[in-house]
Amino acid sequence: MESKKFTRKDFLANTSKFAVGAVAGVAGLNMLTGTKAFAKSNNAEWPMPYTTIDPEVARIKAHTLFHGGKDCCAGTFGAFTDLLSEAGLEPWQNIPKEIMLFGRGGGVGWGTICGTINGGAAVISAVVSKADSGKLINELWGWYTTESLPSDQANSVEYEDKTYRDSLPQNVSGSPLCHASVSQWCNVANQPAASIERKERCARIAGDTAAKVAEILNDHFASTFVYTFTPPENNDICLPCHSSGQQYTEGATPANAFTHMECVTCHPDAHYADQVVGVKQVGAITPARFELNNNYPNPFNPSTTIQFALPESGKVRLEVYNIQGRLVNSIIDSEFKDAGSYKATWDGTDNTGSRVASGIYFARLTSANHMQTIKMNLLK
C-alpha cells in the first residue's frame, strides 16, 4: 500500500476544518470530511421487541450453539438473539450472545444457577416488563426443577450436531442449581461429569429450556399464558421455622430464608415439630449386609413403607420405576446416609407430586457397591 505524506500545511488546514466542524456539530463534521464520522446511534428501548418463535426451532438452535462453543447459558440466550435477528427485530442484531458466556457451568464453573435457565431468564427479562417477568421466570425455573430432563422430545429429536445420538437417562433435579442437577444426573446415569454423555445431557437441556422459553413467551404475548408453578408442599414443613418472605417484627421469628426451590434437595433430614421430611433412620446398630426388604402393605393404596439396611456409610439412591423402566420418583436422590436401618414411605406420586396410575412398580436401592430391587403393586 502506498503511504501518503502530509505536510505541516496539510495538517493545519485539516485541523481548522475539524475545529469548524466541532462548532457546526456532527453533521457539519461529516460534511467537511466527506465521510460518516460517527455511526448512527440507536437508543435501545426496553422491553425489547419479540415475535413468535417456534419452540422446536429454538430447541435445535440452542443445541447447535451449545456444541458450537457457546455452552449452556450463551447457547440458550443465543438461540433467541439469532432467531429474533433473523426476524429483523432491532436491536437484537447488535447484541452479542457471548455476553452470556459467564453463565457456563453455573457461572464459569461455580455450579450455581444452571446456565440454561440463567440464559432463558435473561431473554424473558429483555422482552417483558418487570411486573410480568417474575411469574414467567418462576414458571421456567419451577419447570426445570420438577420436569424429568432431558425430556422425551429432547431424546428423540434429529439434531444438527450428531456427536451423540443415543437416548440419555433422565432425572428430576429438584433444584435450579447446576451443581445439584448435574451431580444427581451423573449418579443416575453412572457417568462422570467430564463424559460426552454429560455434555450431551446439558446440550439437550439447553434445547429443552430454549423451547420452554419460546413456549412461555409465545403464550404471554398471545395472552394465553397460565401460571402453574407452586413451591413444593414439603417446604411448608420447613419454612415456618424460617419465616421465609416475612417482614421481621418485634417478637417474631426473623426472616432468615428465602426460596422457592425444594428444601430437601439440600436438607434431606429437615424437620418441623413431629413431621420429618426425607427418610427416617430406625436402627443405629450396623447391619450385617445390604438389604432392601419387601414393602408393606403390598398391594397398597395410597401409600406403602419401604425398609432397607446399609452396612456402611455412603451415598444412596432409592428410586421408584414403572414397568417400562422409566423413573417415577426419586425418594432418595444420591444422599449421604450413615450405616444403619431405615424406612421410607412412598405415597404413590411421581417427582412432580402427581398421583400415578395403578400398576406394577419397582423400588431400586443403589449404593456404591450394591443394588437391589423389589416389586410393588399399587391398586386403586
N, C-alpha and C positions, 0 to 999 in steps of 0.2 A: 504494500500500500504506500502510495506517495505521501510523504509528510508535507504539511502546509505550514509555511513560516509566517509569523505575524510580526510586523514591525511595531515599534512603540507607538507610532501614529495610529496604526490599526487598532491597537489595544485601547488607546484613549478615546478613539471615535466610537467604538462599540460600548465602552463604559458609559459614555454620555448618553447613548441610546437607551441603555438599561436604566439609567437614572431617570430619564424622561418616562420610561415605561413604568417605573415604580410609582410616579406621580399619577400617570394615566390609569394605573390599575393593571390587573392581569390581562384584560382584553387588549390594552394598548401594548403590553409587552409581547403578546402573541403576534400582533400586527407588525411590530418592529422586527422580530426575529424571523417571521415567516413560518414559524412552527408553533406547535402547541406546547407551551412551557409547562403546563400542569395538566395532568389527566383530569377528566371530568370527575367531580366529587359527588357521589351518591350517598346521601344520608339514609342508612337502612332504618326502616320503621319496624317497630315491634308491637304486637306479634307479627312475625314474618308470614308471607303467603304460603298457602298449602293447596294442593289439589289431590283428588282421589288417587290413591296408589294401589295397584294390585298387590295384595299380600304375598302371593306366590312369586311375583317378580321381585319384590323386596327380599324374600327369603333367599332366592338364588343369588341376588346381588351381594347380600351380606356374607354369604358363604364364600363366594368368589373373592371378595375383598379380604376376608379373614386369611385365606391361603395366599393372597397376593401381598402379604406383608403388613396389612393394616390391623391384624389381630382382632380381638373381640370388641373393644369399645369403638375404635375408629371404623372398624368394619361395619358395625351396626349403624352408627351415625352416618357413615359414608354412603350407605345404600340410599339414604334419603337425599343427601347433597347431590348425588349423581342423578337420581330419578327426578328430583324437583328442578335441577338444572336442565335436564333434557326436556322438561315440560316448559322451559322458557321463563321460569319464575326468577326474578331478581329479589334479593342479592345472592341467591344460592350459588350462582356461577362463581362468585368471588369468595366463597367460604371454603377453605381447605379442610378436607376431612381429617388431615393429620393433626389438627389441633386437639383431637381426642385420643391421640396415641398414649397420653399419660395414663389412661384408664386400663391399659392392658394388664392382665394378671391381678386384677383387683387394685390397680394403682401401682404401676411399674413393679409388679411382683409382691406387693404388700398384702395381697389376699383380702382386701376389704370389699367394698361393694363390687359385685360382679360387673365386669366391663360391658357386657351386652345390655344390661338394664340401665347402666350408667349412660351409655350412648343413646339408648332409647329414650330415657328421661330428658336428655338434652334436646332431642328432636321435639318432644312434646312441649318442653318449656319454650322452644323457639317459635312455635306457631300458635300457642294457646295462651290466653291471659292467665295471670297468677291465680285469679279467682277460680278458674276451671282446671288448671293444670294439676292441682293437688289430687283430686279424685281420679284423674286419668293415670297419673303416675302410681298412685296407690293400687289401682286396678292392675297395672303392669307388674309391679313388684309382688303383689299378692298372688297373681297368676304364676309367677316364676317360683314362688315358694311352695305352691300346692300342686303344681302340674307335674306329671310324670314326663321327664325330659331326658334325652331328646325325644320329641313327640313321634307318634306313629308316622305322621306325614313326613317329618324330617328323615326318618329311616327309610322312606320309600321313594323319595324324590330323585330324579336324574340330575345330578349336579354338573356344572361346567368343569369343576376341578374333580378329577376322578382318582385322586391319590388313594382314597379308601372307599370301597364300595359296599361292604357288608353292613348288615343291621347292627346297631350298638345297643348294649344294655341300657335300661332306663332306671331312674330313681327320682324320688321326691325329696328335694333338698331341705324343705322346712326353713330355709334361711336365704336371704339375699346376698350373703357373704360368699365371695369367691373361695376362700379357704375351706369353709364348711361344705359348700356344694360340690366342689371338685374333689375334696378328700373323700367324701361319702361315696361319690360315684366311683372313684378309683377302688374303693373297698368292695363295692358291689360288683364291679366289672373285673376285679382282681388284676388291675393294670397299674403300672407305675405312672406318676404324673408326667414323666418325660416320654411316654409312649405315643405312637402315632394314633392309637385309638383314643387316647385322652385328648389329643389335639383335635382330632376329627369330632369328638364329642362337643368341644367348645365351638367349633365352626358350625356345627348343626344347630347348636343352641343360639348362636348369633343369628342364624336364619330364622329359627323359631321366634326369637324376640323381635326381629325386624317385621316379620309377618304379623305378630301380635300388635306392634305399634301401629302399623298401617290399618289394621282392623279397628283399633280403638279410635284413631284419628278420623278414619272414614265415617265411623258411626257418630262421632262427636259433631263433625261438620254437617252430617245429614240429620242431626237432632234425633238420632235413634239410639244413642249410647245409653246403656243401662249399667249402673254401678252394682257389682255383685260381690266384691271382696268384703269380708268381715274378719276381724282379727280372730285367731284360734280361740275356741272356747276354753281351752286349758289355761290361757292367760288370765282368765277371770279368777283362777285359783291363786295365781302368783301376785297379781298387781295390787290387790287391796293392801298388802304389806308395804308396797312401794308408792301407793297413791299416784300412779302414773297419770301424768297430764293434769293433775290437780294443783291449783294455786295454793301455796303454803299459807296457812293461817295459824294463829296462836292456838296451841294445844293440839294441833292436827299433825298427823304423820307427814313429814316433808316429802315433796315430790322428788324422789331420787331415781326414778326410772322413766324411760320414755321410749316406747317401742310398739310396733305392730307385728314384728316377727314372732315366730314360735319360740316361746321361752325355753321349752325342754330341749331344743337343739343344743344349747349351751349349758343348761341347768337341768339335766335329766332327773335329778332327785329333789327338785324344788318342791316344797310343801307349804300348805297353809292350813292351820288348825289340824283336823284329823284327816284331811284329804291329802293324798300323795299322787304326784304326777310321775309317771315312769314305772319302774319295776321294783317290787319290794323284795328285800333280802329276808328270808325266813329261817336261815340257819347259818351260824358263824363257823361251825365245825367244817374243816376242809374235807370235801367229799373224796372218795377214793377214785372216782372215774367221771369222765364227761358223760352226761346223761340228759336226754330230753324225754320226759315222761309223757304218756298219753294224756291229752287234755280231758277235763271233766267239767260239766257233763258232755257227753258225746253220743248221739247227736245233741245239738244245743240250739237254743233260741231265747234271748237275743245275744247272750254272751257266754264265754267259756274261759276257764282258767288253765294256763299252761305252766307247768313246773319244770325246772331244769337245774342241773348241778354243774358247777365249774370246779375242777380240781386245782386250777391255777389262775392267777390274776391275768387280765389282759383285755384286749378289745373283743367285743362280742356283737354279733348281729342276730336278732330274732325277727324273722320276716314271714309274712303270710303270702302264699302264691295261690292263684286259681288253677283250675285243672289244665288250662292252656299254658301254664308255666309263666304267666305274667305276674309281676309284683303287684300285690294288693295293698299291703300295709307293712310299714317298717316299724314294728313295735320297739325294737332296739336297733338303732342305726349306727353301728360302729362306735359303741360307747365302752369306756373302760369299766370293768367290773372286777371286784375283789373275788378271790376264791370263796365259794360258799354255795348255798342252795337258794333259789329264787322262785318267785311265781309272778306271772304276768296275766293280765286279763285282756282278751280280745272281744270287743263289743260288736263284731260283725260289720265294721265300717272300713272304708278304704282310707288312703292317706289324705283325702280331701274332706273326710268326715261324713261322706255319703254312705248310706246303707247298701250293702252288696246283696246280690240275689242268692236264693237258696242254692245249695250245691256242695260239691266236694272241694275242700281247700287243704292246703298243706302248710304246716308250720315248719320252718327250717331254722335250726340253731347252728351258727358258724363261729368258730374261734380260729386262732392262728393254725392249730394243728388238728382240728376236728370239725366234723359236720354230721348232723343227724336230722332226719325229717320224720314227722308224724302226719297222719291223715285225719282231717276233721270234717264233720258233716253238719252243715248249717241247714236247719229246717225251719220253715215259716208256716 
